[in-house]
Amino acid sequence: MDRYRCKESFEIPLCDDDGRSDENDRTITIEKGTEWNDEGDAYVVLGKDGIHLEADNYSWLEITRDLLDEYFEKMT
């Protein structure tokens, strides 16, 4: 399991479990300093270009690998 820390706050569109955007165009802010786990075996709506991350508070998000590289650092 890889663990990541958000290095800069950013917003992403709020989506349902099927990857559809919220009909009210709401967003969610991922806060700087929050820590996330890559469980490695989760189904990802974004396919091979995406990654599924889970927080300790049972929140989860799916982002592209480009966003992962831009906004997160791998913890050792």
N, C-alpha and C positions, 0 to 999 in steps of 0.2 A: 504494500500500500504506500503510495506517495502522498506526501502532505505539502500543501502550498499555503503561502501567506499573501494576502492582497497587499500590494505595495503602493496603490493609488486608488482612491475611491472612483467608481464609475457607475453609470446607469445602463441597464439593459431592459428591453421590452418584457413585460410580464406576459407569460404564455401559459396555456393549460398543459395537461399531461400529454396531449397529442401534438404539441408544438405550435398550436394555433395562437396567434397574437390576441391579446385582450381586446374585446370589441370597443373599449373606451380608451384605447391607446395608453394605458397606464404603464409605468416603468417601476423598476425596483432598483434601489441603490445598493451596491456591494461596497461595504465600508473598508477603508484602509485598515490593515492590521487584523482583519478577520482571517481565521484559519479554516482550510478546507481539505478534505481527503478525496483522493482518487481511488475508489474501491476497485477499479480495474475491470470489473465484469458486468457493469450496469448497461442496460440497453440505452442507446443514445439516439434520440430523434434526428440529430444532425448527421448521423452516419459516421463514417471514418474521419471526417474533418472536425468532429466535435469531441468534447470530453464532458463527462458527468462528474460533478464535484458535490460532496456532501459536507455540511458543517456539523459540529458537535450538537447543535440544537435541533437537528433533524431537518434543517432547511437544505435545499439542494438547488443546483442550477446546471444548465448546460450551456457551454460557450464554445466558440471555435478555438482551435489550437492557437491561432494568431492572437486572439484576446488573452488566452492563457499566458503566452509569452510576453505580451505587453503589460499586463496588470498583475501578474503573480510571480512570486519567486519560490522555487522549490526549497523546502526546508531540509536540513540534514539531520 
